[in-house]
Amino acid sequence: MRKLNVQAAVQPKGADNPERLLEDYKLEEMLRSPHRFIRPEPEAAQRSPLQWRHRVQYAVSHAVNAFYSMDPDVRKEVPVQYLLEKWWPKKATGFDSVLHYWDVKNKMIDELSLAIAMNDDLKHPVILFEQWRTEIPSLSMHLSMIFQAAWQPEGWDSLLVQKFMVVHDPNVVEAFQHMVSVFCWEAFGKLPGMIEIYCLLEGRKIRYIPGRQSLIRSMDYIRLVRDSIPQAEDLESGHFTSRDKARIHEEVDRRRGEVEPKKNWLM
């Protein structure tokens, strides 16, 4: 089995890079909360505690990282609930109610345990909660992504990329699919064999198998996002208004309405 050279994706530290940089976590927050950029929150609201989703995602991410950092034989002896408990919010601050707090916690335990059980045949991740960056020469930009878990299963010559989300969001799901496809193509010279997204609160697993035609759509998507985000000098000059920030979300919604429904989503 040919091993992918994942180290090729890392850019040298301190490199002078004038091109645009697209970071996945920033794009996700824009897509999840467009109202924040259309109607900016007052300063007092910005200082409020993180929403419950952020706190739960923090716990889930740490639990998954800790679990897959263990040797496969050790994992069998460690329940996911134990790991999730270590990082779970100790108070219900930010949740709708105490009942909501416990409902979400129980759902996360059940669904994360099920997801990990389904992946029992995956032994050693190639990438585990690491930030990677690669150049996209055709778009004169760089793409930065945090890979939660990426595997090269036995017999595969490509990657299985997984993402664990607390709440399903179609905008974030689509953006992740496009970013992973473009990143793997540019960094490794090969599309991922499969992309899996676990939406834990809904108990939903989304599978996507990229292809050459979908890569064209993915490149178009990244180009659209690049052109919707202003240059750094616009940010510094104060010309980057709240309306400018909303453009990316509006353009993505418009584009989704124009393209044909994808037929390679498996729910």
PyMOL commands that set and color helices and strands:
alter all, ss='L'
color gray80, all
select helices_A, chain A and resi 6-9+24-32+34-38+43-46+52-69+72-75+80-87+98-118+137-139+170-188+212-228+232-237+242-258
alter helices_A, ss='H'
color red, helices_A
select strands_A, chain A and resi 20-23+127-136+141-151+160-165+194-199+204-208+265-266
alter strands_A, ss='S'
color yellow, strands_A
deselect
rebuild
show_as cartoon
